[in-house]
Amino acid sequence: MAELIRVAHQEGVVSIFLNRPERRNALSLALLNTLSDALSREIGDDTSALIVSGVDGSFSAGADLSDLTGTLEDLGMDDAIAEVTRKIRDLPVPVIAAIDGPCLGGAFDLALSCDLRIASKDAFFQVPATRLGLLYNPRSIVRWRQLLGRDAVFRLLVLGERFDANAALQTGIVSHVVEGASYPAALVVAQAGLENIRLAVAASKRLLNAIDGIDFDPGEWEKQRRALLSSPERKTAVINEKKRRGY
């Protein structure tokens, strides 16, 4: 049986590829569980960034219909997707989605949980929830609404509109649109932060996530800012930067 995901490590960058090419990398429960485990296992102290992509020219066709029943039991699929998206948001490193071809339904939710999304020109995005008689996970919709605004979310969620790469760029779904495959461009972006201080990266990402949420406490974040300012890692980074610039 083929592995459901493929993992690669390259100079501090971890890459996870959804690996079900025969189903356009559809999100089966088994794949989601495997991905969740990998997100816990593969990110180490030497990891500077994570890239999530798919094999064979597809990001993902969304939830695998073979695992759906059309009943309340399908909450299990929602829960599995929600667990993966939570882990991605909670990771202390930048997470980049490299998207080619379809990015549908639950895969759209997965991609939007990443910090950046880089798409090839053949990428497209669609959420067929209303066509399947669904009210998509409300917690996810709150997050989409914060990132994209009401107009884009209405078009995706209520109308089920299909967005090509250019429309996705215009509405903020993706950060970049590139010629050719998206993964090489994502790797360049991921490697740009290799010299960044991990503590500062993690704190900055947590701050942005907190601002997006409802529990933002400026006083608590000022404490964390001051702690980071006086950390040994920051002092070393400033000394090294002075040397690099010839101070």
C-alpha positions as CSV (number, residue, x, y, z in Angstrom):
1,M,0.0,0.0,0.0
2,A,1.4,3.4,-1.0
3,E,2.2,5.9,1.8
4,L,-0.6,8.5,2.3
5,I,1.9,11.3,2.7
6,R,5.5,11.9,1.7
7,V,7.9,13.8,3.9
8,A,11.2,15.5,2.9
9,H,13.8,17.5,4.9
10,Q,16.0,20.1,3.2
11,E,18.1,22.6,5.1
12,G,15.7,23.2,7.9
13,V,12.6,23.1,5.7
14,V,10.2,20.2,6.2
15,S,7.9,19.4,3.2
16,I,4.8,17.2,3.5
17,F,3.2,16.0,0.3
18,L,-0.3,14.6,0.2
19,N,0.2,11.3,-1.7
20,R,-3.0,9.9,-3.2
21,P,-2.6,10.7,-6.9
22,E,-5.2,8.2,-7.9
23,R,-7.8,10.3,-6.0
24,R,-6.3,13.7,-6.6
25,N,-5.0,13.6,-3.1
26,A,-8.5,13.5,-1.6
27,L,-8.6,13.8,2.2
28,S,-9.5,10.4,3.6
29,L,-9.8,9.9,7.3
30,A,-6.7,7.8,7.2
31,L,-4.7,10.5,5.3
32,L,-5.9,13.2,7.8
33,N,-4.8,11.0,10.7
34,T,-1.5,10.3,9.1
35,L,-1.0,14.0,8.4
36,S,-1.9,14.9,12.0
37,D,0.7,12.5,13.3
38,A,3.3,13.9,10.9
39,L,2.7,17.5,12.1
40,S,3.4,16.3,15.6
41,R,6.4,14.2,14.7
42,E,8.3,15.9,11.9
43,I,8.7,19.5,13.3
44,G,11.9,19.7,15.4
45,D,14.0,22.3,17.1
46,D,16.0,22.7,13.8
47,T,12.9,23.3,11.7
48,S,12.6,26.8,10.2
49,A,9.5,26.3,8.0
50,L,7.0,23.7,6.8
51,I,5.6,23.4,3.2
52,V,2.4,21.5,2.6
53,S,1.7,20.4,-1.0
54,G,0.3,17.6,-3.1
55,V,1.8,15.2,-5.6
56,D,1.1,14.8,-9.3
57,G,-0.1,18.3,-10.0
58,S,-3.0,18.4,-7.5
59,F,-3.2,19.9,-4.0
60,S,-6.3,18.1,-3.0
61,A,-9.8,17.4,-4.2
62,G,-11.1,17.8,-0.7
63,A,-12.8,15.3,1.6
64,D,-12.9,11.8,0.2
65,L,-16.5,11.0,-0.5
66,S,-15.8,7.3,0.1
67,D,-15.6,8.2,3.8
68,L,-18.8,10.2,3.9
69,T,-22.2,8.8,4.7
70,G,-24.5,11.8,4.3
71,T,-25.4,11.5,8.0
72,L,-24.4,13.0,11.3
73,E,-21.5,10.5,11.4
74,D,-19.8,12.8,8.9
75,L,-18.9,15.1,11.8
76,G,-15.9,12.7,12.2
77,M,-14.5,14.2,8.9
78,D,-15.1,17.7,10.2
79,D,-13.3,16.9,13.4
80,A,-10.3,15.3,11.6
81,I,-9.9,18.4,9.4
82,A,-10.3,20.7,12.3
83,E,-7.5,18.9,14.2
84,V,-5.1,19.2,11.3
85,T,-5.9,22.9,10.8
86,R,-5.4,23.6,14.5
87,K,-2.1,21.9,14.5
88,I,-0.9,23.9,11.5
89,R,-1.9,27.2,13.1
90,D,-0.2,26.2,16.4
91,L,3.1,25.3,14.9
92,P,5.9,27.7,15.9
93,V,7.2,28.0,12.3
94,P,5.9,29.5,9.1
95,V,3.7,27.1,7.2
96,I,3.4,27.6,3.4
97,A,0.8,25.8,1.2
98,A,2.1,25.1,-2.3
99,I,-1.0,24.7,-4.4
100,D,-1.3,23.2,-7.9
101,G,-4.6,22.1,-9.5
102,P,-7.6,21.6,-7.3
103,C,-7.9,22.9,-3.8
104,L,-11.5,22.0,-2.8
105,G,-13.7,21.9,0.3
106,G,-11.8,20.6,3.3
107,A,-8.5,21.1,1.4
108,F,-9.4,24.8,1.1
109,D,-9.8,24.9,4.9
110,L,-6.4,23.2,5.3
111,A,-4.7,25.7,2.9
112,L,-6.3,28.7,4.6
113,S,-4.9,27.5,8.0
114,C,-1.4,27.9,6.5
115,D,0.4,31.2,6.9
116,L,1.0,31.8,3.2
117,R,-0.4,30.2,0.1
118,I,1.6,30.0,-3.2
119,A,-0.3,28.9,-6.2
120,S,0.5,27.9,-9.8
121,K,-1.5,29.4,-12.6
122,D,-3.5,26.2,-13.0
123,A,-4.6,26.2,-9.3
124,F,-8.3,26.6,-8.6
125,F,-10.4,26.9,-5.4
126,Q,-13.9,25.9,-4.6
127,V,-16.0,25.0,-1.6
128,P,-19.0,22.9,-2.7
129,A,-20.7,22.8,0.7
130,T,-24.1,24.0,-0.3
131,R,-24.1,21.7,-3.3
132,L,-23.6,18.8,-0.8
133,G,-26.3,20.2,1.6
134,L,-23.7,21.2,4.2
135,L,-23.3,24.1,6.7
136,Y,-19.5,24.1,6.8
137,N,-17.8,24.1,10.2
138,P,-18.7,27.5,11.8
139,R,-15.3,27.8,13.5
140,S,-13.6,27.6,10.1
141,I,-16.0,30.1,8.6
142,V,-15.1,32.6,11.4
143,R,-11.5,32.2,10.5
144,W,-12.1,32.5,6.7
145,R,-14.2,35.7,7.3
146,Q,-11.4,37.3,9.3
147,L,-8.9,36.5,6.5
148,L,-10.9,37.2,3.4
149,G,-13.8,39.4,4.1
150,R,-17.5,38.8,3.7
151,D,-17.8,39.1,-0.1
152,A,-15.2,36.4,-0.9
153,V,-16.5,34.1,1.8
154,F,-20.1,34.5,0.5
155,R,-19.0,33.7,-3.1
156,L,-17.1,30.6,-1.9
157,L,-19.5,29.3,0.7
158,V,-23.0,30.3,-0.3
159,L,-22.6,30.4,-4.1
160,G,-20.0,27.7,-4.4
161,E,-18.1,29.9,-6.9
162,R,-14.9,28.5,-8.4
163,F,-11.9,30.9,-8.1
164,D,-9.0,30.5,-10.6
165,A,-5.5,31.5,-9.5
166,N,-5.8,35.2,-10.5
167,A,-9.2,35.6,-8.7
168,A,-7.7,33.9,-5.7
169,L,-4.8,36.4,-5.7
170,Q,-7.2,39.4,-6.0
171,T,-9.3,38.3,-3.1
172,G,-6.3,37.4,-0.8
173,I,-6.8,33.6,-0.9
174,V,-3.3,33.2,-2.1
175,S,-0.1,35.3,-1.5
176,H,1.6,34.6,-4.8
177,V,0.8,33.1,-8.3
178,V,3.8,31.7,-10.1
179,E,4.6,30.2,-13.5
180,G,5.1,26.4,-13.4
181,A,4.8,24.3,-10.3
182,S,4.3,26.0,-7.0
183,Y,6.6,23.9,-4.8
184,P,10.0,25.4,-6.0
185,A,8.7,28.9,-5.4
186,A,7.4,27.9,-1.9
187,L,10.8,26.4,-1.1
188,V,12.5,29.7,-2.0
189,V,10.2,31.6,0.3
190,A,10.6,29.1,3.1
191,Q,14.4,29.2,2.9
192,A,14.4,33.0,3.0
193,G,13.9,32.8,6.8
194,L,16.6,30.3,7.6
195,E,18.6,32.8,9.6
196,N,15.7,34.1,11.6
197,I,15.6,33.5,15.4
198,R,13.1,30.7,16.1
199,L,11.8,32.3,19.4
200,A,11.1,35.5,17.6
201,V,9.4,33.8,14.7
202,A,7.2,31.7,17.0
203,A,6.2,34.7,19.1
204,S,5.4,36.8,16.0
205,K,3.2,34.1,14.6
206,R,1.4,33.6,17.9
207,L,0.8,37.4,18.1
208,L,-0.8,37.5,14.6
209,N,-2.9,34.5,15.5
210,A,-4.0,36.1,18.7
211,I,-5.0,39.3,16.9
212,D,-7.1,37.3,14.6
213,G,-8.8,35.7,17.5
214,I,-11.1,37.1,20.3
215,D,-8.7,36.7,23.2
216,F,-6.1,39.3,22.3
217,D,-4.6,40.8,25.5
218,P,-2.1,43.7,24.7
219,G,-0.7,43.6,28.2
220,E,0.2,39.9,28.0
221,W,1.9,40.4,24.7
222,E,3.9,43.3,26.0
223,K,5.3,41.0,28.7
224,Q,6.2,38.5,26.0
225,R,7.8,41.2,23.9
226,R,10.0,42.4,26.8
227,A,11.0,38.8,27.6
228,L,12.1,38.3,24.0
229,L,14.0,41.6,24.0
230,S,16.1,40.4,26.9
231,S,16.6,36.8,25.7
232,P,20.1,35.4,25.1
233,E,19.1,34.4,21.6
234,R,18.3,37.9,20.7
235,K,21.5,39.3,22.2
236,T,23.5,36.8,20.1
237,A,21.5,37.7,17.0
238,V,22.2,41.4,17.4
239,I,26.0,40.8,18.0
240,N,26.1,38.6,14.9
241,E,24.2,41.2,12.8
242,K,26.6,43.9,13.9
243,K,29.5,41.7,12.8
244,R,27.9,41.0,9.5
245,R,27.4,44.8,8.8
246,G,30.9,45.7,10.0
247,Y,29.9,47.6,13.1
